[in-house]
Structure formats: C-alpha cells, structure tokens
Amino acid sequence: MILGINSQNHDASMALIDGPNILWAAHSERYSRVKNDNRIDRDMIEDMKKYGEPTQIIWFEKPLQKSLRRLWSGQRPWYDHPKFELRRVGLDHLPVEFVGHHESHAAAGFYTSKFKDASILVIDAIGEWDTVSVWKADETGLKKVWNKKYPNSIGLFYTAFTQYLGLKPNEEEYILMGMAALGKYTITDFLKKEFFSEFKPPYFKLRRNLHKGCLWWDRPGGVSDFDIAASVQAVMEEYLLETVKWIHYNLPSDNLIFMGGCALNCVANSKIAKLGLFNNIWLMPNPGDAGSAIGAVAAYTNQQLDWQGPYLGTDIDRELDIDSIVKDLLAGKVVAVANGRAEFGPRALGNRSLLCDPRGPNAKDRMNSLKRREAFRPFAPAVLAEHADTYFDMPVKESPYMQFVARCRTPDLLPGICHVDNTSRVQTVTAQDNPRFRALLEAWYAASGCPILMNTSLNVKGEPLVNSWADALRWQEINGVTVY
Ligand SMILES: [Fe+2]
C-alpha cells in the first residue's frame, strides 16, 4: 500500500493507493481548517489510517532539484527537507522515494484516463524547473518530448497579474479568469510585447523573471482592472490554443490530456475542446499540485489506476433525506448537503454543497445571503446529464467535474448561473458519477420540472470546504440552516 504525499507547496495533500485502487485522497486544509494549508495535518493521517497502513511513501518533487532552483532564483535553498516533515508527523519510519513534479502531473493525467495512448500537456507556474512540458504516453509509459524551464513561465505570468490586480497569487487566479469576461482585451498585443521577447507557442521567452510579481508595471492610461484581466486571459488562451495545435501536428493522437494548475482555467479548457483537434480530452479533476498526491504514486508505479471519481476523502455516512431537501428547495430555501465522501479537488460536486432552485432573478441573491461572493461571479449549475444539451451549448459530451464552461441557451430563465457573457461552469450528473446526488436531482426534477440545481461549495466564508460532520454542525450553528 503506497502513500503519495504533496507537501510544502500551496495545498498539501495525501493519497493512499493499493495496486490500481485509490482508497482515499484528501487535502490537509480540510482537516486543519487553514485554507491551502501547505503542511501535512495529523488528523488527515488519522483519517487515512481508516483505509489502510502504508508501507511506502512516494513524495511529489525531487528535493535536490527544487533546492538548486531555489538557490538559483535567490530563495532560501534548504527549505525543510521532506524527511524533517515526515519526522514531525510520525511517518519517518517508512521508505521514501521522490518523483519529478511535471512527471507526476503527466502521470496523474494518463493513469486516471481510460486512454491507451495520449499526448499530454502540462502547464503550471513552476515545477522543480519545468514550467511547460509535453509528453507522449502509451503502454510503454511516459516520455517527455518537449519542455520549457524556469524562469520562463506562462503560469507565473498569469499569477503575477493575479497579484497585480489585488488578488491572492497561487489561489485566486480563478477570480482573474472571472473578471476577464467583464473587460476588453485591448492590450493583449501590448502585454505580449511588454513581457515577452519571444511568443511563438509553445516557444516563448519572458523579458524578466515574474516570480516576485509585476507590481512595478505601469498600466497604460484608461485601462481598467477588467481590461487587464481580459488581456491576460487572452494571452493565456492564445498560448494554450497554439500549443495544442502544435501538439496535434507534432504528436498526433486521438487523445489529449491537459494537466498542471493552468488546467483549472475552465474558460480556456472549453476553447481547447472547441478546437476539435482531439476526439477525447481528459483533465484529471484535481490537475494542480494537490492532485499530485495521486500523480506521484502513478509516476512511480507506471500503472493504470481505477479512476472511479473524485469522492475520495472523509466519509459522512448518513442517510440523505431527499424528500425533506426537495420540500425545502420547492419552498425557495437554500439547502446544505454534507453527505458521503468529501471531494478530492477544488470543486464541491454534490457531497459538500449548497444547493438551490436556479430559476428566476433572485436565485443568486438567495445563495449570496449565505456565500457573500463578488457580485459579478455567478454560481455553477448541476444538471441531469441527459438534459445538459437542452440548456447549454456543451463543448464536451460530459462535464462531471465543472472543468468547462458552456453558453447557456436560456440565460433569462437562469440568470444566477450565467456569467456576464452568458456562460456557465456546468456539472453534468449521471448515476455513475454520484448516485446519491443523481437521486436528489431526479427527485427535484420530478417535483419541479427543472433538471438543474445551483451548486456551490459548503463552507464558512474564507474557510475550506466543510469536511466532517462536526464541521457541518458548526456551519449549521453559524448560519442557522439545516445541513442534510
Ligand atoms: Fe505543479
């Protein structure tokens, strides 16, 4: 039994894997209640032990390479060595192997896909050195065929502008992406000239290292924060789309896999899908560093994993009172659900969710009475999979993990789940994806005639997703709303 660990990054995580079976996987933050906690939490280890005792640890990242890069870039080279971290949490008796950052991303994608072969694109802010890598995968394993190294990083470019716009770098890139729809991409070419000495995707060269941000940059007159977001997003999309075309030409395959933190950009993901160059696209639903707890093990064993879905964390084993939930929804209430195993990944997909009727002009306000998010940001729809095409212009056949946006065909009916450009980040739900959530959606559809629920994460503002039943009860006490 192998324990994969990602720690000392932005969002620590662990995964327990036995042969092809992913027995358990979780994020530290869900236990420590510290958002994006970067250290291993002891309660997380206790939860993991309910599923088995590991005999081997695979650590995501190679410490020596990472230290050398940190030294080169003027950071403290000897961050806490993984062995000290393992000693701190009582796991230092187990043998440890280290695997590469981008190799783990690529392996997480390929070995959770059902593909026999694939072309793989990995893009993030920074691995040990790699910032972009392209891989070929088949039954013989993974082979890196192209890479770009730090300090040239398209991910760091996006992150630097996240900070520039007053958002939290390495965390709130999704808000920049949401802001982009409200601006005009008027300075796209200007940004390319200003920040890149070469921009011929996949090849590019930054004029200067953006690791420490770009707060020094003076924007041209009359350009709003939203215009900057739109232009930064446009640069990222151009890079991605041109790189995918390059991969299609140079590494033809039916199957594309996209991994790394940049694969969380669901607006860009949809445009890649719409290119139509590959028959199938797979993005493992936790494509960033946290998902590499699984990826590290996959890179080490080089074996296909039996991917059943992202419901891999803490179990809340209770009956779900669907009748009462539907009654509350029909009465126009927001319903909280904490049931089954917690989602491994950034999205609440029905097991730690706030739900409400998405119809009518007041749906967003009702949800915001509990969520209080930025006014311009919509909530996501969860839809019975067979009804998705009726309401949304889907760029992919299925979207069970909210990784793609789709134009809503009835924005006047569903304003609370539509962004300003009338797109929605759709979750399609089948019985195979999540039988209990599917049963709830079916009951809601039978009672209301609407196959969609507004679905957002169940958390106290600023905290990670509710994890345990004790967290759920605390949420219930703070908000005065029943948790089912
Ligand atoms: Fe990464």
Residues whose N, C-alpha, C, O or C-beta is under 5 A from the ligand:
A	BS01	LIG	D124 I126 D289
